Amino acid sequence: MSKRLAVGFVALAAVLFLMGVYKATADEKKEVTLSGSLVLVEEGGAKSLVLKADNVDYALVKNDESDKVLDKATKEGIKVKVTGVVEEKEGKKLLTASKIELE
């Protein structure tokens, strides 16, 4: 009887472990492509970029790709297509761009 119980616990542990692996895989972030207006925002001497697409504002994470278009962006916005990964932190949508194309 105790041998059966031990096998049952091992099987249960294996199932729980696999569920955790599956959830971690499902939570991996996927790249998306968004088209919209890339707007330059200046606050306290610092410059940042915001993509306005589908009635949502995405703050671009500073990286090499966003640095390439920083000087081209205006306060009025320029049309772009951005490919990258979106995540939400503290109620803000952050977009880490892997590719930015001017339209």
C-alpha positions in Angstrom: 0.0 0.0 0.0 2.8 2.5 0.9 4.5 1.6 -2.4 1.4 2.6 -4.3 1.1 5.8 -2.3 4.7 6.7 -3.1 4.2 6.1 -6.8 1.1 8.2 -6.7 3.0 11.1 -5.1 5.7 10.8 -7.7 3.2 10.8 -10.5 1.4 13.9 -8.9 4.7 15.7 -8.6 5.6 15.0 -12.3 2.2 16.3 -13.4 2.5 19.5 -11.4 6.0 20.0 -12.8 4.9 19.6 -16.4 2.0 22.0 -15.8 4.5 24.6 -14.6 6.7 24.0 -17.6 3.7 24.4 -19.9 2.6 27.6 -18.2 6.1 29.1 -18.5 6.2 28.2 -22.2 2.7 29.8 -22.7 3.8 33.0 -21.0 6.7 33.5 -23.4 6.3 36.8 -25.1 5.6 36.8 -28.9 6.5 39.5 -31.4 3.8 41.6 -32.8 3.8 44.2 -35.6 1.9 47.4 -35.1 1.4 50.4 -37.4 0.8 53.9 -36.1 2.2 57.2 -35.3 5.6 57.5 -33.5 5.6 60.6 -31.4 8.5 62.3 -29.7 8.0 63.1 -26.0 10.3 65.4 -24.2 10.2 65.7 -20.4 12.8 67.3 -18.2 15.4 67.3 -21.0 14.9 63.6 -21.7 13.5 62.3 -25.0 11.4 59.2 -25.4 9.2 57.7 -28.0 5.5 56.7 -27.9 3.8 54.6 -30.6 0.1 55.5 -30.9 -1.6 52.5 -32.6 -5.2 51.2 -32.4 -6.1 53.8 -29.8 -3.4 52.5 -27.5 -0.1 54.3 -26.4 3.0 52.1 -26.3 6.1 53.5 -24.7 9.1 52.4 -26.7 11.9 50.8 -24.6 15.2 52.5 -25.3 17.4 50.3 -27.4 19.5 50.4 -30.5 16.5 50.1 -32.8 14.6 53.0 -31.1 17.8 55.1 -31.1 17.9 54.9 -34.9 14.6 56.8 -35.3 14.9 59.1 -32.3 16.1 62.0 -34.4 13.4 61.4 -37.1 10.5 61.5 -34.7 8.5 64.7 -34.1 6.0 65.9 -31.6 3.3 65.6 -34.3 4.3 62.0 -35.1 5.6 60.0 -38.1 4.0 57.0 -39.7 5.8 53.8 -38.8 5.5 50.0 -38.6 7.1 48.6 -35.5 7.8 44.9 -34.8 8.6 43.9 -31.2 7.5 42.5 -27.9 4.8 44.1 -25.8 4.6 43.8 -22.0 2.6 45.7 -19.4 4.2 47.2 -16.3 2.5 49.4 -13.8 -0.4 49.9 -16.1 1.7 51.0 -19.0 2.2 49.1 -22.3 5.9 48.9 -23.1 7.1 48.0 -26.6 10.7 46.6 -27.1 11.2 47.1 -30.8 13.3 44.7 -32.9 12.5 46.5 -36.1 11.1 50.0 -37.0 10.2 50.9 -40.5 9.2 54.4 -41.7 6.1 54.4 -43.8 
